Amino acid sequence: MTCPKCGNEQPDVFSQCQKCRYIFPRPPANVRKPIGRAGSIGSLPDGDTPSVLTLLGAVAAAAVLGLALWWLYSPEGLPLPDGAYVNDRQAFAISVPADWMVLTSDNYEEMFEKLGDRFPKTLQEGLSERKIEVGFMKLLENADFSPSVNIVIVQNEVPALNEEQKEEAARALSAEFGRILDKYKLERSELITVDDLTSLRFTSRGAMKFKVADSEPVYRETMPGWRTATRHTPAEWKSFDLQFLQVLVPGKKRAYIITCTAMVSQYKDFRRSFENAIESFRVIERPPRFGPIITGGLQGGIIGALGYLLYYIVMALVGLVKR
């Protein structure tokens, strides 16, 4: 406010000149102050109209915050291996040797007819009941048991994996496998990284019985050209000492359990294949980078700062246009 009598500059809040005590006339009640004057709402204060360089800095800061928000909700993993098996429905990929058979719920019946008793019963049941999403098997000649890798989908998002979660999962795994396997023993549990995701790895062994020969009828000739089954031979079962390598990998709203199985006597020959398969595993739809509390805090801070910067940029552009 400039005093019309002495020319003294002073804030608008005074009703009289602080130098000559001239009383300023009151403006009519229905007259509104023009927008953009010093102290008005929705504008920057006088003298605060930024330079073009400052405005560009604000735009750059807003862009960085936008990228930070995108980074928070768009985690990326490692690139997919060449020739990997990709499951778009459950959002994962894995690479196994080219000579391993791929078994799904769509083709297992055909494979079962070809392999008969050589097809692992647990794999057959898992595929038929859709408990196993996909299996891979190395078919060995003249062997009662063939090593395999299978993937089970858990339709629940697991919490961030740590030492406490590891101990809890180890107890649950021991209880479940101890119920279906003889002489089950959990040998090792550890936290590892799969596709840049903290995962749980378990090494264990146990014994399981498999049927290696069906019951066969025994016939007796009762009259010329006519035979009657008098009894059946018992089915032949064999107990196999098995080694297991299992990995729990988190995903977005799901988790993956990779199970590698071989006989104890075979395990050293296929361990490298199992390790390579686990290392090649990729999660296409990934979980958030942080837990819900940290993610919520970061999101609120970024959105708040981004909103302020956008407001500042708009008001600065208005000031530059008026100037």
C-alpha positions as CSV (number, residue, x, y, z in Angstrom):
1,M,0.0,0.0,0.0
2,T,1.4,3.4,-1.0
3,C,0.3,6.5,1.0
4,P,-1.3,9.0,-1.4
5,K,-0.1,11.8,0.8
6,C,3.5,11.1,1.6
7,G,4.3,8.2,-0.7
8,N,5.3,5.8,2.1
9,E,5.2,2.1,1.2
10,Q,3.6,-0.2,3.9
11,P,1.7,-3.5,4.1
12,D,-2.0,-3.5,3.2
13,V,-3.0,-4.5,6.8
14,F,-2.7,-0.9,8.1
15,S,-5.7,1.5,8.0
16,Q,-3.6,4.6,8.3
17,C,-0.1,5.7,7.1
18,Q,2.6,4.8,9.6
19,K,4.6,7.9,8.7
20,C,2.1,10.8,8.3
21,R,-0.9,9.2,9.9
22,Y,-3.1,9.7,6.9
23,I,-6.2,7.6,7.2
24,F,-6.8,5.5,4.1
25,P,-10.3,5.4,2.7
26,R,-12.1,2.1,3.0
27,P,-12.9,0.3,-0.2
28,P,-16.5,-0.5,-1.0
29,A,-17.7,-3.7,0.6
30,N,-18.7,-5.3,-2.8
31,V,-15.3,-4.7,-4.4
32,R,-13.0,-7.8,-4.5
33,K,-9.3,-7.6,-4.6
34,P,-7.8,-8.6,-7.9
35,I,-6.3,-12.1,-8.0
36,G,-2.5,-12.2,-8.2
37,R,-1.8,-9.3,-5.8
38,A,0.6,-9.8,-2.9
39,G,-1.0,-11.8,-0.1
40,S,-3.9,-13.1,-2.3
41,I,-5.0,-16.8,-2.0
42,G,-3.9,-19.1,-4.8
43,S,-0.8,-17.1,-5.9
44,L,2.8,-16.8,-5.1
45,P,3.9,-13.8,-2.9
46,D,5.3,-10.6,-4.5
47,G,8.9,-11.0,-5.4
48,D,8.6,-14.9,-5.4
49,T,7.8,-15.3,-9.1
50,P,10.5,-17.9,-10.0
51,S,13.0,-17.7,-12.8
52,V,12.7,-20.1,-15.8
53,L,15.7,-22.0,-14.4
54,T,13.9,-22.5,-11.0
55,L,10.8,-23.6,-12.8
56,L,12.7,-26.2,-14.9
57,G,14.3,-27.5,-11.6
58,A,10.8,-28.0,-10.2
59,V,9.7,-29.8,-13.3
60,A,12.8,-32.1,-13.1
61,A,12.1,-32.8,-9.4
62,A,8.5,-33.7,-10.2
63,A,9.7,-36.0,-12.9
64,V,12.1,-37.7,-10.5
65,L,9.3,-38.2,-8.0
66,G,7.0,-39.7,-10.7
67,L,9.8,-42.1,-11.6
68,A,10.2,-43.0,-7.9
69,L,6.5,-43.8,-7.7
70,W,6.7,-46.0,-10.8
71,W,9.8,-47.7,-9.5
72,L,8.0,-48.4,-6.2
73,Y,5.2,-50.3,-7.9
74,S,7.1,-51.7,-10.9
75,P,9.8,-54.1,-9.6
76,E,11.7,-55.8,-12.3
77,G,13.6,-59.1,-12.2
78,L,16.3,-60.7,-14.3
79,P,15.8,-61.3,-18.0
80,L,14.2,-64.5,-19.1
81,P,16.6,-67.3,-20.1
82,D,16.7,-68.3,-23.7
83,G,14.4,-71.2,-24.5
84,A,12.8,-71.1,-21.1
85,Y,9.4,-72.7,-20.4
86,V,7.0,-69.7,-19.8
87,N,3.7,-70.0,-18.0
88,D,1.7,-66.9,-18.6
89,R,-1.3,-68.0,-16.6
90,Q,0.7,-68.3,-13.3
91,A,3.4,-65.7,-14.4
92,F,6.7,-67.6,-14.1
93,A,9.4,-69.1,-16.3
94,I,12.0,-71.8,-15.8
95,S,14.7,-73.4,-17.9
96,V,15.5,-77.2,-17.8
97,P,17.7,-79.4,-20.0
98,A,16.3,-79.9,-23.5
99,D,16.0,-83.7,-23.0
100,W,13.7,-83.5,-20.0
101,M,10.0,-84.2,-20.5
102,V,7.5,-81.4,-19.9
103,L,4.4,-82.7,-18.0
104,T,1.3,-80.7,-17.5
105,S,-2.3,-81.5,-16.6
106,D,-3.1,-81.6,-20.3
107,N,-0.6,-84.2,-21.5
108,Y,0.2,-86.3,-18.4
109,E,-2.4,-89.0,-19.3
110,E,-0.7,-89.6,-22.7
111,M,2.7,-89.9,-20.9
112,F,1.3,-92.2,-18.3
113,E,0.0,-94.6,-20.9
114,K,3.5,-94.6,-22.5
115,L,5.5,-95.0,-19.2
116,G,3.1,-97.0,-17.1
117,D,4.7,-97.8,-13.7
118,R,7.8,-95.8,-14.6
119,F,5.7,-92.6,-14.2
120,P,6.0,-91.4,-10.6
121,K,2.7,-91.9,-8.8
122,T,3.1,-88.6,-6.8
123,L,3.7,-86.7,-10.0
124,Q,0.7,-88.4,-11.7
125,E,-1.6,-87.6,-8.7
126,G,-0.4,-84.0,-8.5
127,L,-1.0,-83.3,-12.2
128,S,-4.4,-85.0,-12.2
129,E,-5.6,-83.0,-9.2
130,R,-4.0,-79.8,-10.6
131,K,-1.9,-79.5,-7.4
132,I,1.2,-79.4,-9.6
133,E,1.2,-76.7,-12.3
134,V,4.0,-78.3,-14.3
135,G,6.6,-81.1,-14.0
136,F,9.8,-81.9,-15.7
137,M,11.2,-85.4,-15.8
138,K,14.5,-87.0,-17.0
139,L,13.4,-90.4,-18.3
140,L,16.1,-92.9,-17.5
141,E,16.4,-96.3,-19.2
142,N,16.2,-99.4,-17.1
143,A,15.5,-97.4,-13.9
144,D,12.6,-97.7,-11.5
145,F,12.8,-94.0,-10.6
146,S,13.4,-91.0,-12.7
147,P,14.5,-87.6,-11.3
148,S,12.0,-84.8,-11.6
149,V,11.4,-81.1,-11.0
150,N,7.8,-79.9,-10.3
151,I,6.3,-76.5,-9.5
152,V,3.3,-76.0,-7.1
153,I,1.4,-72.7,-7.0
154,V,0.3,-71.4,-3.6
155,Q,-2.5,-68.9,-4.2
156,N,-1.6,-66.6,-1.3
157,E,0.9,-63.8,-1.0
158,V,3.6,-64.8,1.5
159,P,5.1,-62.1,3.9
160,A,8.6,-60.9,3.6
161,L,10.9,-63.9,4.2
162,N,13.3,-63.7,7.1
163,E,14.9,-65.9,9.7
164,E,11.6,-66.2,11.7
165,Q,9.7,-67.1,8.6
166,K,12.4,-69.7,7.8
167,E,12.0,-71.5,11.1
168,E,8.2,-71.5,10.9
169,A,8.3,-72.9,7.3
170,A,10.8,-75.5,8.3
171,R,8.5,-76.8,11.1
172,A,5.5,-76.9,8.7
173,L,7.5,-78.7,6.0
174,S,8.8,-81.3,8.5
175,A,5.3,-82.0,9.8
176,E,3.8,-82.4,6.3
177,F,6.6,-84.5,4.8
178,G,7.0,-86.5,8.0
179,R,3.4,-87.6,7.6
180,I,3.8,-89.0,4.0
181,L,7.4,-90.2,4.0
182,D,9.3,-92.7,6.1
183,K,12.5,-91.7,7.9
184,Y,12.0,-88.1,6.8
185,K,14.9,-85.7,7.8
186,L,15.2,-82.0,7.1
187,E,19.0,-81.6,6.6
188,R,19.3,-77.8,5.9
189,S,17.2,-74.7,5.6
190,E,18.5,-71.3,4.4
191,L,17.6,-68.0,2.9
192,I,18.8,-67.6,-0.7
193,T,18.1,-65.2,-3.6
194,V,16.1,-66.3,-6.7
195,D,15.5,-63.8,-9.4
196,D,16.6,-61.0,-7.0
197,L,13.9,-62.1,-4.5
198,T,14.6,-63.4,-1.0
199,S,13.5,-67.1,-1.0
200,L,13.6,-70.1,1.3
201,R,15.6,-73.3,0.4
202,F,15.3,-76.7,2.1
203,T,17.3,-79.8,1.6
204,S,15.8,-83.0,3.0
205,R,15.6,-86.8,2.5
206,G,13.1,-89.6,3.2
207,A,11.9,-92.9,2.0
208,M,8.7,-93.5,-0.1
209,K,7.2,-96.7,-1.4
210,F,6.3,-97.0,-5.1
211,K,4.5,-99.8,-7.0
212,V,6.9,-101.2,-9.5
213,A,4.7,-104.1,-10.7
214,D,1.0,-104.6,-10.8
215,S,-0.8,-107.6,-9.4
216,E,-1.1,-110.4,-12.1
217,P,-3.7,-113.2,-12.4
218,V,-2.6,-116.8,-12.2
219,Y,-4.6,-119.0,-14.5
220,R,-5.3,-122.8,-14.4
221,E,-6.6,-124.8,-17.3
222,T,-10.0,-126.2,-16.1
223,M,-10.8,-127.8,-19.5
224,P,-9.3,-127.9,-22.9
225,G,-9.1,-124.4,-24.3
226,W,-10.5,-122.8,-21.1
227,R,-8.5,-121.1,-18.4
228,T,-9.7,-119.8,-15.1
229,A,-7.9,-117.3,-12.9
230,T,-7.4,-119.0,-9.5
231,R,-5.4,-116.2,-7.7
232,H,-3.4,-113.1,-8.2
233,T,0.2,-112.4,-7.5
234,P,0.7,-109.6,-5.1
235,A,1.7,-106.2,-6.5
236,E,5.4,-105.5,-6.1
237,W,6.3,-102.4,-4.1
238,K,9.7,-101.0,-3.6
239,S,11.0,-98.4,-1.1
240,F,13.2,-95.6,-2.5
241,D,15.5,-93.4,-0.5
242,L,14.9,-90.0,-2.0
243,Q,16.7,-86.7,-1.8
244,F,14.7,-83.4,-2.0
245,L,15.7,-79.9,-2.9
246,Q,12.8,-77.4,-2.4
247,V,12.7,-73.6,-2.8
248,L,9.8,-71.3,-1.9
249,V,9.8,-68.2,-4.1
250,P,7.4,-65.2,-3.5
251,G,5.3,-63.7,-6.3
252,K,2.5,-61.2,-6.6
253,K,-0.5,-62.6,-4.8
254,R,1.0,-66.1,-5.0
255,A,4.0,-68.1,-4.2
256,Y,5.9,-70.9,-6.0
257,I,7.3,-74.1,-4.5
258,I,9.9,-75.7,-6.7
259,T,10.6,-79.4,-5.7
260,C,13.5,-81.3,-7.2
261,T,13.5,-85.1,-6.4
262,A,16.0,-87.9,-7.1
263,M,17.1,-91.1,-5.5
264,V,19.9,-90.5,-3.0
265,S,22.2,-92.6,-5.3
266,Q,21.2,-90.4,-8.3
267,Y,21.3,-87.0,-6.6
268,K,24.9,-86.2,-7.1
269,D,24.5,-86.8,-10.8
270,F,21.6,-84.4,-11.2
271,R,22.4,-81.8,-8.5
272,R,23.9,-79.4,-11.1
273,S,20.7,-79.7,-13.2
274,F,18.5,-79.0,-10.2
275,E,20.7,-76.0,-9.2
276,N,20.6,-74.6,-12.8
277,A,16.8,-74.9,-12.9
278,I,16.4,-73.0,-9.7
279,E,18.8,-70.3,-10.8
280,S,16.9,-69.9,-14.1
281,F,13.5,-69.5,-12.3
282,R,11.9,-66.1,-13.1
283,V,8.9,-64.4,-11.5
284,I,7.1,-62.4,-14.1
285,E,4.5,-60.7,-11.8
286,R,6.6,-59.7,-8.9
287,P,5.7,-58.8,-5.3
288,P,6.1,-55.2,-4.0
289,R,9.6,-54.1,-3.2
290,F,8.8,-53.4,0.5
291,G,6.2,-54.4,3.1
292,P,2.8,-52.7,3.3
293,I,3.8,-50.3,6.0
294,I,7.0,-49.0,4.3
295,T,5.3,-49.0,0.9
296,G,2.4,-46.9,2.3
297,G,4.7,-44.5,4.0
298,L,6.8,-44.0,0.8
299,Q,3.8,-43.7,-1.3
300,G,2.2,-41.0,0.9
301,G,5.5,-39.0,1.0
302,I,6.1,-39.2,-2.7
303,I,2.5,-38.3,-3.6
304,G,2.4,-35.4,-1.1
305,A,5.7,-34.0,-2.4
306,L,4.6,-34.5,-6.0
307,G,1.3,-32.7,-5.4
308,Y,3.1,-29.7,-3.9
309,L,5.5,-29.5,-6.8
310,L,2.7,-29.6,-9.4
311,Y,0.9,-26.8,-7.5
312,Y,4.1,-24.8,-7.4
313,I,4.7,-25.3,-11.1
314,V,1.2,-24.2,-12.1
315,M,1.3,-21.1,-9.9
316,A,4.8,-20.3,-11.2
317,L,3.6,-20.6,-14.8
318,V,0.7,-18.2,-14.0
319,G,3.2,-15.7,-12.5
320,L,5.5,-15.9,-15.5
321,V,2.6,-15.3,-17.9
322,K,1.4,-12.3,-16.0
323,R,4.9,-10.9,-15.8
